[in-house]
Amino acid sequence: MSSTDVVMKASNRAFCQRVAYIAMRVAHQKAKTSPDDLNAMVYAEHIFRGGENATLLALHVAAANEAVSAVLETELPEMVRDADIEAALQDIWAMRSAAFGATNMQVRKTRELVDMVTKSAEEAQAAVAQARSMMQVDGNTLGTKPKSKSGA
């Protein structure tokens, strides 16, 4: 079967909707298990709000997974197993999220700002710790008078 036939079947509206639905499930799982992966979180949010083109995602699923493309070559799109679609989405997730994050200026700027704030906070903590250690002398805080023993 020609690639044109596979493209036509992968572009089938019902198949694209299945891929989009399963992508929501995968995005939910990725967001839950990878909260520190900024690219994964931003791409998951993109999926959650319907920002992904379902047809292009379905075509990527078909192109990246031999089980999916084999079924599309010989059978109707509804014969593709959900498990095969999910496996394909799991396989392509890292590449799609990295590509999405790399092209998303907001992600890059956010990463830079987080790095700058983290560095500043670490420097401030070190300065506070150093200042506190310098202020303590013989149980007294520098700049204060020792209390007199006579009470006068």
N, C-alpha and C positions, 0 to 999 in steps of 0.2 A: 504494500500500500504506500502511496506517496505521502510526503510530509504535508501536502495540502489537505489530504483527507484527515490526517491526525489533527491538524490545526482546526479544521471544521468541527470535528467531534469535541476537541478540548475547548472550543469556543461556545459550545452548546450552553444555553442559558442555565439550565438546571445543573449541569456539571459545574459551571462557574460558581453558582450559588452554594453548591456543596463544598467546593474548595474554600470559598469565603467563610462559610460556617466553621469548617474544620480549622481554618486559619485563626479564627477567634479563640477556639479551644487551645490551640498551640500557643497563641499570644498570651492567653491567661496563664498557662503553665510556665512559660518563659518569664513573664513578669513576676510570678510568684517565686520562682526558683533562682532568678538572677537579678535581684534588686540593685546590686552594685554595678551591673553592666549597663552603662549609660546608653550605648547603642541599642542593646536589646530592649531596654525600657522605652526609649523613644520610638523604636519601630513597633513595639507592642501597642503603644498609644496611637500610632498611625493606623494600625489595624483596627483598634477599638472604635475609632471615630469614623471608620469607613473610608480612609484616605487611600487605600490600596486599590488599584484597578484589578477587579476580579478576573477579567479575561487574561490579562498579562500574567497574573499569578497562576492561573490554571495552565497557561501555556508553559510557564517555568516548571510547574509540577510535572507536566507531561514530558518536557524535554530532559528533566533531571532524573527521572525515575523510570527504569526499564520496565518494571512491572506495570506501571500506569500506561506507558506508551504502547506496550505489547497488547494490552486489553483494548486500547483505543484503535489499534491497527486492525483488530479482528472482530471486535464486538461493539455494542452500543455503549455510550458513556456511562449509563447507569450500572453497567456491569463492573466498573472499577470499584474495588473495595475501599471503604473508608480508611481502613488501616494502611493501605498503600498510599493514599493521599496524605495521611498524617505522617507517615514515614518520610515521604518526599518533602513535606513542609519542615519537618525536623532537620532533614539533611541540608536544606537550602537556607534555613533561618540565619545562621551565622553570616553567610555571605550577603544575604539581603539586608540584614540589620547593619552590617559594617558598611555596605555601600550607601545605605540610607543615611547613616550617621556621618559618613565622610562628606556627603554632599549637603548636609544640613548645617548651615552656618550657626544656627542657634545652639546645636549640640557642641560644636567646637568652642564657641565663645563661653558656653556654660562650663565646659571642662576646664578652660583656661582660668575662669573666675574662681571656680572651686579650688583649683590648685593654688592660686594666689592667696585666697582667704585661708586655706589650710596652712600654707607656709607662714603667713602673718600671725595666725593664731599660735602656731608652734613657737615662733620667735617671741611673741608676747608672753606666753607661758614661761619660757626660759628666762626672760627679763624679770618677770615677777618673782620667780623662784630665786634668782640671783639677788634681787633687792631685799627680799625677806631674809635671806641668809646673812646679808651684810648688816641688817638692822639689829640683829640679835647679838648683844655683847654682854657677857656675864649675867644673863637673865634679864637685863634691862633693854629697853628699846632705845636706840640712839635718839638724841634730841630731847629726852625727858630727864628730869632730875630724879635721882634716887630718893626714895621716901626717907625722911629722917626718923630715927628710932625714938626720939623724945616726944614726937607728936607736935612739935612747935613749928 
